[in-house]
Amino acid sequence: MLHQRRLFSQADPVLLIIVSILLVCGLLMIYSSTRAALLNAGDSPFEKVRLQVVWLLISLVAMFVVIVVDYERIGAMALPIMGAVILLLCVVLVIAKVTPESATIRGTVRWIGFGPVKIQPSELAKVAVIIALGLFLAQREDEVDTLSLVSRSLVFSLVPAGLIFLQPDLGTPTVIMFIWLTMLFVAGARLRHLGAFVLAAILLFGAAWNVGVIRPHQKARLTAFLAPEDDPTGAGWQLRQSMIAIGSGNLWGQGLFRGKQTQLNFVPDQETDFIFTTVGEELGFVGCMATIALFAALIWRTFYIASHARDSLGRLMAAGIAALFAIHVIVNIGMTIGLMPVKGMPLPFLSYGGSNLVTNMICVGLLENIYMRRHKIVF
């Protein structure tokens, strides 16, 4: 018990404060973006906030467990963790085969139900990749500048990314490959080796686009941001409504619970992937910049923890988490303002959703774990 108290005294309060503010803002935005629709349906306006709070409590327990177990021991369990996640991803594909089309969400099945609880294994795959890849690279520091090592490290990303792509899901495989790229760069891989793989990925994506591997509705969502006015009631609808909502916020916003686009439910998925539209419309440019500043501080603090890690494993895992947060923030905010293709990528700590919240809080737990044990001996 005394050891645990000494350990927790080494926690990073800055990270916890940033995450706490984001979580509170997230609950507020979820309430604002869902209250009108819930009231119209005859439900409590707090229903989705209540569910998110339940997931938050679950995620806090997961974070605490991750903090208590030394991250080196977590790294030692990388293969069993990855194996369990791959098994869950395979189960999702089996469920998708036997699930009627009417029960799918936009033609996909990404969740496994355990009674009233549903988990999304693709979210957990992100953490599994960070842990497994971190251990693999930390154990082979002398080889990291070789093409052979870079090629072998791809296995830890390609296997889960491929299974997720089959769901089908393009966004999560992109996140996983960005994590792989960032961790290899931090580990010291040669830029020409990484560049070669990036070029190969671009060529492969182009081939997949031309031979029909990328489905028509996915192509429409990927290209809608270039000219949303070409299909204003179809693929371009969500983006157009998002941009209208954010633009109408002006400097200070229309006020909490007063955004017309938000309260009239014009923006699809406004409590999940498009939660930033509620921020923009109701809190305005000032609210948007404050939110972006919080995320910038979060990513900076993550890299700070990486730079103070006691070993390569801690440094690489923290760098992978920084990559995870960064790509989610950049793509999510970018797509809501028309700078990125529309993809199902939630905004960390703000978007509604249990699996994503648990994943993010596990990452926070890992970061605190690494920071608390930044010295060989903790007094």
C-alpha atoms as one frame of an Amber mdcrd trajectory, in Angstrom:
protein
   0.000   0.000   0.000   2.813   2.413   0.871   4.525   1.588  -2.415   1.313
   2.362  -4.330   0.964   5.716  -2.578   4.538   6.620  -3.464   3.922   5.494
  -7.008   0.777   7.597  -7.469   2.550  10.610  -6.006   4.675  10.497  -9.177
   1.629  10.879 -11.469   1.549  13.609 -14.097  -1.140  16.106 -12.951  -0.948
  18.109 -16.189  -2.086  15.146 -18.286  -4.914  14.354 -15.869  -6.126  17.965
 -15.854  -6.168  18.166 -19.670  -8.035  14.883 -20.007 -10.516  15.842 -17.267
 -11.386  19.112 -19.017 -11.874  17.300 -22.328 -14.118  14.693 -20.682 -16.323
  17.348 -19.068 -16.566  19.222 -22.379 -17.432  15.952 -24.094 -20.323  15.228
 -21.734 -21.636  18.756 -22.241 -21.438  18.498 -26.040 -23.046  15.042 -26.062
 -25.939  16.395 -24.007 -26.376  19.381 -26.296 -26.234  17.344 -29.501 -28.697
  14.650 -28.349 -31.177  16.373 -26.007 -33.593  17.608 -28.691 -33.768  14.285
 -30.548 -34.264  12.363 -27.296 -37.022  14.706 -26.123 -38.783  14.374 -29.471
 -38.619  10.597 -29.076 -40.138  10.837 -25.605 -36.928   9.838 -23.816 -34.923
  11.549 -21.109 -32.611  14.239 -22.523 -29.876  12.829 -20.289 -30.089   9.281
 -21.675 -26.925   9.309 -23.785 -25.014  11.332 -21.216 -25.965   8.718 -18.635
 -24.680   5.913 -20.865 -21.473   7.819 -21.529 -20.952   8.293 -17.784 -21.341
   4.529 -17.298 -18.671   3.944 -19.951 -16.516   6.590 -18.296 -16.657   4.716
 -14.994 -15.707   1.493 -16.779 -12.855   3.257 -18.546 -11.576   4.718 -15.255
 -11.370   1.208 -13.815  -9.470   0.065 -16.925  -7.132   3.053 -16.616  -6.448
   2.302 -12.957  -5.637  -1.353 -13.713  -3.240  -0.287 -16.468  -1.527   2.184
 -14.125  -0.985  -0.356 -11.355   0.666  -3.002 -13.571   4.215  -2.024 -14.581
   4.262  -1.230 -18.300   7.159  -3.662 -18.770   4.863  -6.459 -17.591   2.170
  -5.185 -19.944   4.721  -5.262 -22.757   5.625  -8.834 -21.847   1.964  -9.755
 -22.435   1.958  -8.161 -25.907   1.496 -11.381 -27.884  -1.423 -12.717 -25.784
  -3.060  -9.277 -25.980  -2.607  -9.138 -29.739  -3.841 -12.725 -30.094  -7.000
 -11.952 -28.123  -7.708  -8.864 -30.238  -7.171 -10.777 -33.506  -9.553 -13.469
 -32.259 -12.192 -10.817 -31.523 -11.700  -9.285 -34.965 -12.249 -12.706 -36.536
 -15.415 -13.126 -34.461 -16.678  -9.811 -35.844 -16.196 -11.103 -39.411 -18.072
 -14.312 -38.557 -20.920 -12.281 -37.054 -20.983 -10.119 -40.186 -21.434 -13.243
 -42.344 -24.490 -14.433 -40.438 -26.020 -11.023 -39.688 -28.955  -9.969 -41.886
 -28.326  -6.850 -43.951 -31.174  -5.122 -42.129 -29.275  -5.481 -38.831 -26.071
  -3.879 -40.080 -25.095  -0.238 -39.715 -24.354   1.193 -43.163 -23.509  -2.256
 -44.425 -20.995  -3.041 -41.687 -20.850  -5.021 -38.445 -18.118  -3.802 -36.085
 -19.412  -4.712 -32.630 -19.649  -7.777 -30.453 -22.547  -7.827 -28.016 -22.273
  -9.163 -24.470 -25.813  -8.707 -23.241 -26.492  -4.950 -23.085 -22.797  -4.166
 -23.593 -21.267  -3.865 -27.057 -17.546  -3.616 -27.695 -15.732  -2.621 -30.869
 -12.576  -4.774 -31.195 -11.099  -2.457 -33.833 -10.699   0.188 -31.110  -8.848
  -2.226 -28.846  -6.644  -3.210 -31.802  -5.048   0.245 -31.731  -3.725  -0.282
 -28.203  -2.666  -3.849 -28.980  -0.603  -2.634 -31.940   1.088   0.050 -29.813
   2.060  -2.455 -27.120   3.183  -5.252 -29.466   5.078  -2.986 -31.837   6.694
  -1.125 -28.937   8.029  -4.383 -27.473   9.195  -5.664 -30.871  11.143  -2.483
 -31.671  12.532  -2.043 -28.154  14.030  -5.540 -28.266  15.666  -4.892 -31.656
  17.100  -1.391 -31.387  20.302  -2.423 -33.152  18.369  -3.554 -36.243  15.891
  -0.710 -36.575  17.821   0.946 -39.411  17.566  -2.170 -41.588  14.933  -2.810
 -44.241  14.458  -6.326 -42.895  13.405  -5.091 -39.452  11.013  -2.515 -40.932
   9.434  -5.222 -43.112   9.013  -7.654 -40.230   7.481  -4.980 -38.006   4.663
  -4.576 -40.525   3.148  -7.865 -39.398   1.990  -6.268 -36.145   0.052  -3.665
 -38.119  -1.020  -5.413 -41.304  -2.754  -8.382 -39.681  -5.209  -6.379 -37.527
  -5.498  -3.651 -40.184  -6.381  -6.240 -42.828  -9.058  -7.862 -40.662 -10.562
  -4.453 -39.899 -10.476  -3.485 -43.581 -12.669  -6.526 -44.330 -15.476  -5.266
 -42.034 -15.272  -2.936 -44.141 -13.553  -0.025 -42.396 -11.000   2.270 -44.027
 -10.488   4.722 -41.177  -9.093   2.420 -38.479  -6.519   0.705 -40.761  -5.305
   4.204 -41.674  -4.896   5.005 -37.964  -3.002   1.767 -37.337  -0.621   2.332
 -40.240   0.016   5.912 -39.082   0.866   4.557 -35.616   3.272   2.072 -37.230
   4.928   4.840 -39.267   5.332   7.139 -36.259   6.740   4.461 -33.976   9.244
   3.339 -36.627  10.334   6.945 -37.117  10.785   7.488 -33.371  12.654   4.191
 -33.101  15.187   5.456 -35.658  14.208   3.761 -38.922  15.733   5.213 -42.081
  13.503   7.709 -43.873  14.127   6.116 -47.244  12.830   2.788 -45.955   9.691
   4.385 -44.538   9.254   6.433 -47.698   9.390   3.294 -49.814   6.594   1.707
 -47.794   4.492   4.873 -47.953   4.884   4.942 -51.747   3.962   1.267 -51.941
   0.866   1.923 -49.824  -0.225   4.751 -52.134   0.211   2.569 -55.214  -1.646
  -0.297 -53.540  -4.514   1.997 -52.586  -4.692   3.267 -56.167  -4.887  -0.292
 -57.460  -7.578  -1.160 -54.896  -9.548   1.900 -55.992  -9.422   0.925 -59.673
 -10.244  -2.782 -59.304 -13.254  -2.243 -57.085 -11.872  -3.261 -53.690 -12.906
   0.163 -52.395 -16.699   0.089 -52.408 -18.780   2.758 -54.216 -20.181   4.287
 -51.019 -16.659   4.510 -49.606 -15.445   6.246 -52.756 -18.345   8.684 -52.518
 -17.481   9.602 -48.932 -13.793   9.956 -49.743 -14.392  12.265 -52.707 -17.375
  14.260 -51.391 -15.127  16.765 -49.598 -13.681  17.872 -52.966 -17.085  19.017
 -54.268 -19.902  18.468 -51.721 -22.223  20.596 -53.847 -22.223  17.889 -56.547
 -24.316  15.617 -54.316 -25.893  17.947 -51.754 -28.532  15.454 -50.573 -26.328
  12.362 -50.682 -22.639  11.949 -49.914 -22.176  15.721 -49.593 -25.073  16.272
 -47.160 -23.187  15.570 -43.932 -20.244  17.746 -44.874 -22.394  20.641 -46.079
 -24.481  20.631 -42.897 -21.330  20.398 -40.778 -19.760  23.404 -42.490 -22.984
  25.397 -42.198 -23.157  24.616 -38.479 -19.554  25.561 -37.755 -19.738  28.669
 -39.954 -22.902  29.910 -38.236 -21.109  29.914 -34.886 -19.119  33.019 -35.845
 -16.801  34.289 -33.097 -18.599  33.429 -29.851 -21.162  30.884 -31.025 -24.942
  30.791 -30.786 -24.873  29.640 -27.169 -25.217  26.265 -25.505 -28.354  24.377
 -26.596 -29.174  27.123 -29.114 -27.461  25.920 -32.269 -30.138  25.503 -34.918
 -28.295  22.877 -36.952 -27.498  20.926 -33.798 -30.851  21.182 -32.042 -32.802
  20.416 -35.239 -30.556  17.404 -35.878 -29.428  18.462 -39.355 -25.956  16.919
 -38.958 -25.894  13.094 -39.007 -23.746  11.469 -36.286 -23.368  14.811 -34.533
 -22.800  13.200 -31.129 -20.137  10.796 -32.454 -17.942  11.542 -35.467 -19.264
  15.096 -35.936 -19.256  16.297 -32.325 -16.961  19.165 -33.329 -19.844  20.745
 -35.273 -21.671  21.266 -31.975 -18.571  22.939 -30.552 -18.301  25.210 -33.589
 -21.951  26.185 -33.787 -22.651  26.735 -30.098 -19.257  27.936 -28.837 -18.005
  29.606 -32.015 -14.455  30.234 -33.192 -13.310  30.856 -29.622 -14.663  27.494
 -28.484 -13.092  25.730 -31.474  -9.683  27.260 -30.818  -9.907  26.438 -27.099
 -10.720  22.821 -27.961  -7.858  22.616 -30.446  -5.525  24.149 -27.855  -6.524
  21.444 -25.360  -5.760  18.729 -27.889  -2.460  20.375 -28.778  -1.573  20.389
 -25.076  -2.580  16.727 -24.811  -0.340  15.694 -27.706   2.524  17.852 -26.432
   2.234  16.271 -22.996   2.238  12.815 -24.537   5.495  13.534 -26.352   6.856
  15.051 -23.139   6.175  11.790 -21.337   7.804   9.886 -24.208  10.944  12.006
 -23.879  11.133  11.295 -20.126  10.536   7.544 -20.334  13.165   5.427 -18.604
  13.613   3.039 -21.553  12.852   2.457 -25.227   9.688   0.486 -24.538   8.104
   3.361 -22.625   9.287   5.915 -25.167   7.904   3.969 -28.122   4.546   3.199
 -26.525   4.079   6.865 -25.587   4.998   7.894 -29.140   2.420   5.449 -30.503
  -0.246   6.948 -28.243   0.724  10.450 -29.411   0.267   9.276 -33.014  -3.131
   7.790 -32.135  -4.384  11.009 -30.560  -2.899  13.207 -33.282  -4.396  11.445
 -36.299  -7.829  11.257 -34.690  -7.814  14.964 -33.907  -6.444  16.050 -37.292
  -8.757  13.868 -39.373 -11.870  14.425 -37.266 -11.617  18.200 -37.136 -10.354
  18.318 -40.708 -13.346  16.423 -42.083 -15.883  18.618 -40.257 -14.505  21.753
 -41.947 -14.014  20.208 -45.389 -10.257  19.730 -45.357 -10.319  15.927 -45.058
 -12.460  13.110 -46.477 -15.386  12.109 -44.272 -14.422   9.027 -42.266 -15.806
   7.382 -39.144 -13.146   8.683 -36.772 -14.312   9.938 -33.354 -12.813  12.901
 -31.545 -10.930  11.605 -28.466 -12.701  12.139 -25.108 -15.438  14.263 -26.727
 -17.323  11.876 -29.024 -20.052   9.592 -27.738 -19.055   5.927 -27.696 -17.925
   3.373 -25.148 -15.174   1.399 -26.896 -13.374   4.516 -28.067 -13.553   6.079
 -24.605 -12.201   2.929 -22.935  -9.376   2.776 -25.486  -8.437   6.402 -24.901
  -8.477   6.032 -21.122  -6.334   2.897 -21.343  -3.878   5.035 -23.315  -3.965
   7.676 -20.564  -3.297   4.912 -18.056  -0.302   3.744 -20.072   1.042   7.288
 -20.245   0.722   7.750 -16.494   2.269   4.314 -16.005   5.289   5.309 -18.072
   5.635   8.692 -16.363   5.292   7.305 -12.825   8.059   4.819 -13.514  10.346
   7.221 -15.341  13.012   6.534 -12.692  14.463   3.115 -12.032  13.501   3.318
  -8.361  10.469   5.249  -7.131  10.699   6.807  -3.640
